[in-house]
Amino acid sequence: MADLTAHRTPAGAVALVLAASALFGTTGTAQALGSRALGAPLDAVAVGAGRIVLAGTVLALFAWPRGPLFPPGRRLPTLLGAGGVVMYQLGFFTAVQTAGVAAGTMIALGSGPAFAGLLQWLVSRRHPGRVWAVSTAIAVVGLVLIVAGSGDGASGSAGSVAAGALPALAAGLGFATYTVAGAALLARGATPAGSMGAMFGVAAVPMAAILSARWPGGLDSVAGATTVVYLALVPTVLAYLLFARGLRRLTPAAAATLTLAEPVVAAVLGVLVLGERLEPVAFAGTVVVVTALMLLGRNLGGVSAR
């Protein structure tokens, strides 16, 4: 497990965000295994809502003894961050249902770092830097190659991709929003647990209503419940605590780009766990993404927050 004191150095912070991204990358495999165990597809929206409701509750309870979650001066970024969490969940699942998994994932994940760089500049007037821009562009090219070679048959027609582009972009903006909001909370004295507990705790409220509307969606089964518990505790609670610790030392734009390690992990797990075949194009894409993240990680002067 990543050293939880590693955020004290830029290199350690990069390692923490990459560790969080690796946990993010287990999400798709966990959902696929849950559906296999159930013998029918789990409702993706119900799974996403249940994940946030449980994770938000756990994060809020974990952070509560360590200080107030909504002190004056932190309420606006908390609300904006919570809105970003909800926007990402709803936008992403709408996008993959409309545009297909490949196109929806590519647009949502690929746009996140760009939105994070823009929001960072608007909020703090700090340009992400040339190294970040080059690394991000290279990583997005790699992401395109990964999804192009994924062999996913749910890519959608040109019309469906166009229709799904808007919610996918909304998902990317949502991710960028709660990343920048989390950095703002940390800058105002919140702890990593406090920042994530506040944002995800507030986000759990509207997601509970969505979960109620989509219930059960397969979540009333052992396979469904186990899937949601895993998704809530590992690639959400644990992953975002690591992510927040890394964010203390990195700019939001750099942290967002580093999370593009997620599709690399997802592709590898698809091969090792689900028996999927990694096409040469997708393999080349993983190499491109890893190269871009190594470039970003090695040039820490361009990503250090302070």
C-alpha positions in Angstrom: 0.0 0.0 0.0 1.2 3.5 -0.7 3.0 5.4 2.1 0.4 7.8 3.5 3.2 10.3 4.4 4.4 10.3 0.8 2.5 13.5 0.0 5.3 15.5 1.6 7.3 15.2 -1.6 6.1 15.8 -5.2 7.4 12.3 -6.2 5.5 10.7 -3.3 2.3 12.7 -4.2 2.6 11.4 -7.8 2.8 7.8 -6.4 -0.3 8.4 -4.3 -2.4 9.7 -7.2 -1.2 6.8 -9.4 -2.1 4.3 -6.6 -5.5 5.9 -6.4 -5.8 5.6 -10.2 -4.9 2.0 -10.1 -7.8 1.4 -7.7 -10.1 3.5 -9.9 -9.1 1.1 -12.7 -10.6 -1.9 -10.9 -14.2 -0.5 -11.1 -15.1 -2.0 -14.5 -13.7 -5.4 -13.6 -15.6 -5.5 -10.3 -18.9 -4.6 -12.0 -18.3 -7.2 -14.7 -17.6 -9.9 -12.1 -20.7 -8.9 -10.1 -22.8 -9.2 -13.2 -21.3 -12.6 -14.0 -22.0 -13.8 -10.5 -25.6 -12.6 -10.7 -26.1 -14.1 -14.1 -27.6 -10.8 -15.4 -26.2 -7.3 -15.9 -26.3 -5.0 -12.8 -28.0 -1.7 -13.3 -25.1 0.6 -13.9 -26.9 3.7 -12.6 -28.1 1.9 -9.4 -24.5 0.6 -8.9 -23.1 4.1 -9.3 -25.7 5.7 -7.0 -25.3 2.9 -4.3 -21.5 3.3 -4.5 -21.7 7.1 -3.8 -24.3 6.7 -1.1 -22.3 4.2 0.9 -18.9 5.8 0.2 -20.1 9.3 1.0 -21.5 8.0 4.3 -18.3 6.2 5.2 -16.1 9.2 4.3 -18.3 11.6 6.2 -18.3 9.4 9.3 -14.5 8.9 9.0 -13.9 12.7 8.8 -16.4 13.9 11.3 -14.3 13.2 14.5 -11.4 15.1 12.9 -13.2 18.4 12.7 -16.3 20.1 11.3 -17.1 19.2 7.7 -18.7 22.6 6.8 -16.9 25.4 8.6 -17.4 28.9 7.2 -15.1 29.6 4.2 -15.4 26.0 3.0 -19.1 25.7 2.2 -19.0 26.9 -1.4 -16.2 24.6 -2.6 -17.8 21.8 -0.7 -21.1 22.3 -2.5 -19.4 22.8 -5.8 -17.4 19.6 -5.3 -20.4 17.6 -4.3 -22.2 18.9 -7.5 -19.2 17.7 -9.5 -19.4 14.2 -7.9 -23.1 14.0 -8.9 -22.4 15.4 -12.4 -19.7 12.9 -13.0 -21.8 9.9 -12.0 -24.9 10.9 -14.0 -22.9 12.2 -17.0 -20.7 9.2 -17.2 -23.4 6.6 -17.0 -25.7 8.5 -19.4 -22.8 8.8 -21.9 -21.9 5.1 -21.9 -25.5 4.2 -22.3 -26.0 6.6 -25.2 -22.7 6.7 -27.0 -21.4 3.3 -26.0 -18.7 2.3 -23.4 -15.7 3.0 -25.6 -16.7 6.5 -26.9 -18.3 7.6 -23.6 -15.3 6.6 -21.6 -12.9 8.2 -24.1 -14.7 11.6 -24.1 -15.3 11.6 -20.3 -11.8 10.6 -19.2 -10.1 12.5 -22.0 -11.8 15.8 -21.3 -11.3 15.7 -17.5 -7.7 16.9 -17.5 -8.4 19.7 -20.0 -11.3 21.0 -17.9 -9.2 20.7 -14.7 -6.4 22.8 -16.3 -9.0 25.4 -17.4 -10.7 25.6 -14.0 -7.3 25.7 -12.2 -6.4 28.8 -14.3 -9.8 30.4 -13.7 -9.7 29.9 -10.0 -6.1 30.5 -9.2 -4.7 32.2 -12.3 -2.0 29.5 -12.4 -1.2 28.1 -15.8 -0.8 24.3 -15.7 2.5 24.6 -17.7 3.9 23.3 -21.0 5.0 19.9 -19.6 1.4 19.3 -18.4 0.0 20.3 -21.8 2.3 18.0 -23.7 1.9 15.1 -21.3 -1.9 15.4 -21.3 -2.1 15.5 -25.1 0.1 12.4 -25.4 -1.9 10.6 -22.7 -5.2 11.4 -24.5 -3.8 10.0 -27.7 -3.0 6.8 -25.8 -6.5 6.7 -24.4 -7.9 6.9 -27.9 -5.8 4.0 -28.9 -6.8 1.9 -25.9 -10.5 2.3 -26.6 -10.1 1.9 -30.3 -8.4 -1.5 -29.7 -10.7 -2.6 -26.9 -12.9 -4.7 -29.2 -15.9 -3.2 -27.5 -19.0 -3.7 -29.7 -21.0 -1.0 -27.8 -19.3 1.9 -29.5 -22.5 3.3 -30.9 -23.4 4.9 -34.2 -22.2 8.3 -35.2 -25.5 9.8 -34.1 -25.5 8.1 -30.7 -21.9 9.2 -30.1 -22.8 12.8 -31.0 -25.8 12.5 -28.6 -23.6 11.0 -25.9 -20.9 13.6 -26.2 -22.6 16.3 -24.1 -23.2 14.0 -21.0 -19.6 12.7 -21.5 -18.2 16.2 -21.4 -20.4 16.9 -18.4 -18.8 14.0 -16.7 -15.3 15.3 -17.5 -16.3 18.7 -16.2 -17.8 17.1 -13.0 -14.5 15.3 -12.4 -12.5 18.5 -12.9 -14.9 20.4 -10.6 -14.5 18.2 -7.6 -10.8 17.9 -8.2 -10.3 21.7 -8.1 -12.8 22.0 -5.3 -10.9 19.4 -3.3 -7.7 21.3 -3.8 -9.4 24.5 -2.7 -10.6 22.8 0.5 -7.1 21.5 1.2 -5.7 25.0 0.7 -8.2 26.3 3.2 -7.1 24.0 5.9 -9.2 20.9 5.4 -7.6 17.5 5.9 -7.7 15.0 3.0 -10.3 13.0 4.9 -12.3 16.2 5.6 -12.3 17.4 2.0 -13.5 14.1 0.6 -15.9 13.4 3.5 -17.6 16.8 3.0 -17.9 16.6 -0.8 -18.9 12.9 -1.1 -21.1 13.2 2.1 -23.2 16.0 0.5 -23.2 14.2 -2.9 -24.7 11.1 -1.2 -28.0 12.9 -0.5 -29.2 13.4 -4.1 -27.6 10.0 -5.1 -29.8 8.4 -2.4 -32.9 9.7 -4.2 -31.5 8.3 -7.5 -30.8 4.9 -5.9 -34.3 4.8 -4.6 -35.7 5.5 -8.0 -33.6 2.7 -9.6 -33.9 0.2 -6.9 -33.1 -2.7 -6.8 -31.2 -3.0 -10.1 -29.7 -6.2 -8.9 -28.4 -4.7 -5.7 -30.8 -6.8 -3.6 -28.7 -9.9 -4.4 -25.5 -11.1 -2.7 -23.5 -10.4 -5.9 -24.9 -6.9 -6.3 -24.5 -6.0 -2.7 -20.9 -7.3 -2.6 -20.1 -5.4 -5.8 -21.4 -2.1 -4.3 -19.6 -2.6 -1.0 -16.3 -3.2 -2.9 -16.8 -0.3 -5.2 -17.6 2.0 -2.3 -14.8 1.0 0.0 -11.9 0.4 -2.3 -12.0 2.4 -5.6 -13.9 5.2 -3.8 -13.2 5.6 -0.1 -9.6 4.3 -0.1 -8.8 5.6 -3.6 -10.0 9.2 -2.9 -8.2 9.4 0.5 -5.0 8.5 -1.4 -6.0 11.0 -4.2 -6.6 13.8 -1.7 -3.3 13.2 0.0 -1.5 13.5 -3.3 -3.5 16.5 -4.3 -2.0 18.4 -1.3 1.3 18.6 -3.2 0.1 18.5 -6.9 -1.9 21.0 -9.0 -5.4 19.8 -9.9 -4.5 19.7 -13.6 -1.5 17.4 -12.9 -3.5 15.2 -10.6 -6.3 14.9 -13.2 -3.8 13.9 -15.9 -2.2 11.3 -13.7 -5.6 9.6 -13.3 -5.4 8.6 -17.0 -3.5 5.6 -15.6 -7.0 4.3 -14.8 -7.7 2.9 -18.3 -4.3 1.3 -18.5 -5.1 -0.7 -15.3 -8.6 -1.4 -16.5 -7.2 -2.8 -19.8 -4.7 -5.0 -18.0 -7.3 -6.4 -15.6 -9.6 -7.1 -18.5 -6.9 -9.4 -19.9 -5.8 -11.0 -16.7 -9.1 -11.3 -14.9 -11.9 -11.2 -17.5 -10.0 -13.1 -20.2 -10.4 -10.2 -22.7 -7.9 -9.9 -25.6 -5.7 -6.8 -25.7 -5.4 -5.8 -29.4 -2.1 -4.5 -30.6 -3.6 -1.0 -31.0 -4.8 -1.0 -27.4 -1.4 -2.3 -26.2 0.3 0.5 -28.0 -2.1 2.9 -26.3 -1.1 1.6 -22.8 2.5 2.2 -23.7 1.7 5.7 -24.9 -0.2 6.6 -21.7 2.5 5.2 -19.4 5.1 7.2 -21.4 3.1 10.4 -21.0 2.7 9.9 -17.2 6.4 9.1 -16.8 7.1 12.4 -18.6 4.8 14.3 -16.3 6.1 12.5 -13.1 9.8 13.2 -14.0 9.2 16.9 -14.5 7.9 17.6 -11.1 8.9 21.3 -11.2 5.9 21.8 -13.5 3.4 20.0 -11.3 4.3 20.9 -7.7 1.6 22.9 -6.0 4.0 24.6 -3.6 
